[in-house]
């Protein structure tokens, strides 16, 4: 198990090592390197998702490794409580950023509107923390929308296995 320690509480996740080996290994490597420490959930949209893993509180983007291959066709769905890789409009552009689905978002699945967003894990504890984060007031900061007014910090990501 992996624990995402946030300024609002802990979120425990399980990685889908068999179904999304590239994405899961990528997330784990960033965690082991301490990359996520002091990043923020920089995009919070109620009834949709919370996104983090790549920006600091001042909205500076952290330097990442090369993008990974999109594993969206792995059969996993963007259901409430799942983690998926964030990406640009380029299919294979995911690096460190991820999001946690607040509801079933089938339009993000493979074959929906486009290639889809790779689901690579799920919340197994602390979904109430995810829901609390989803309720924070948001605004615009440094040209980005849906940014929490008060930063929601990822203190660290611990590998507990």
C-alpha positions in Angstrom: 0.0 0.0 0.0 1.0 3.6 -0.5 0.0 6.6 1.6 -0.4 10.0 0.2 0.0 12.2 3.3 -1.7 15.6 2.7 -2.3 18.7 4.7 -5.9 17.5 5.1 -5.1 13.9 6.1 -3.9 10.6 4.7 -5.1 8.9 1.5 -4.2 5.2 1.2 -4.0 3.8 -2.3 -3.4 0.4 -4.0 -1.6 0.4 -7.3 -2.8 -1.8 -10.2 0.6 -3.4 -10.8 -0.7 -6.1 -13.2 -3.2 -4.0 -15.2 -1.1 -0.8 -15.4 2.5 -1.8 -14.9 4.1 1.2 -16.6 1.9 3.8 -14.8 2.1 2.1 -11.4 5.9 1.8 -11.7 6.1 5.4 -12.8 4.1 6.6 -9.8 6.1 4.4 -7.4 9.4 5.7 -8.8 8.3 9.4 -8.3 7.2 8.5 -4.8 10.5 6.7 -4.0 12.5 9.8 -5.2 10.4 12.1 -3.0 9.2 14.0 -6.1 5.7 14.5 -4.7 6.9 16.0 -1.4 5.5 19.6 -1.1 3.6 19.5 -4.3 -0.1 20.4 -4.2 -3.5 19.4 -5.5 -3.6 22.3 -8.0 -6.9 21.5 -9.7 -10.0 20.7 -7.7 -13.3 20.4 -9.5 -16.2 19.2 -7.3 -18.2 16.2 -8.6 -15.4 15.5 -11.1 -11.8 15.0 -9.8 -8.8 16.4 -7.8 -5.5 16.6 -9.6 -2.0 16.9 -8.3 1.5 15.6 -8.4 3.5 18.1 -10.4 3.1 21.7 -9.2 4.2 23.6 -6.1 2.0 26.0 -4.1 3.2 29.0 -6.3 2.0 27.0 -9.4 5.5 26.3 -10.6 5.7 23.1 -12.6 8.3 20.6 -11.4 10.8 19.1 -13.9 9.8 15.5 -14.7 11.1 12.4 -16.4 10.1 11.6 -20.0 6.4 10.9 -20.6 5.2 7.3 -20.4 3.0 5.2 -22.7 -0.7 5.6 -22.1 -2.2 2.4 -20.7 -5.9 3.5 -20.9 -6.9 0.4 -22.8 -6.1 -1.8 -19.8 -9.7 -2.5 -19.0 -9.8 -0.3 -15.9 -12.5 2.3 -15.7 -12.4 5.9 -14.3 -14.7 5.0 -11.4 -15.1 7.0 -8.1 -12.0 6.6 -6.0 -9.7 5.5 -8.8 -6.4 7.2 -9.7 -5.6 8.0 -13.3 -2.7 9.6 -15.1 -3.2 13.2 -16.1 -2.0 14.1 -19.6 -2.2 16.7 -22.3 -4.1 16.2 -25.6 -1.1 14.1 -26.7 -2.0 10.5 -25.9 1.4 9.5 -24.5 2.2 12.7 -22.6 1.6 11.6 -18.9 4.5 12.2 -16.5 4.0 12.8 -12.8 0.5 14.3 -12.5 -2.4 12.2 -11.5 -6.0 12.7 -10.5 -8.5 11.0 -8.2 -12.0 10.5 -9.6 -14.7 11.9 -7.4 -17.4 10.1 -9.3 -17.7 7.6 -12.2 -16.2 9.5 -15.2 -16.9 7.0 -18.0 -16.2 9.7 -20.6 -12.5 9.5 -19.6 -12.3 5.8 -20.3 -10.6 4.3 -23.4 -12.7 4.5 -26.5 -15.0 7.2 -25.2 -14.2 10.6 -26.6 -10.6 9.7 -27.3 -7.8 7.2 -26.3 -8.7 7.8 -22.6 -6.9 8.3 -19.3 -5.0 5.4 -17.8 -6.4 4.2 -14.5 -3.5 2.8 -12.4 -4.8 2.6 -8.8 -7.6 3.1 -6.3 -8.2 4.7 -2.9 -8.5 2.0 -0.2 -8.6 4.4 2.7 -9.2 8.0 3.3 -11.8 8.7 0.6 -13.4 11.0 3.0 -10.2 13.1 2.9 -10.5 13.2 -1.0 -14.1 14.4 -0.5 -13.0 17.1 1.9 -10.4 18.3 -0.5 -13.1 18.5 -3.2 -15.0 21.0 -1.0 -12.2 23.6 -0.6 -12.8 27.0 -2.1 -11.0 27.5 -5.5 -10.1 30.4 -7.7 -7.6 31.4 -10.4 -3.9 31.6 -9.7 -1.0 32.1 -12.1 -3.3 31.6 -15.1 -4.8 28.3 -13.8 -8.4 27.7 -12.9 -9.9 25.6 -10.1 -6.9 26.2 -7.8 -7.5 25.8 -4.1 -7.4 29.3 -2.5 -5.5 27.8 0.4 -2.9 25.2 -0.9 -3.8 21.5 -0.4 -0.3 20.1 0.1 1.0 16.6 -0.6 3.4 16.4 2.3 4.9 13.1 1.1 4.0 9.9 -0.5 5.1 6.8 1.6 5.4 3.3 0.3 4.2 1.1 3.1 4.7 -2.4 1.7 
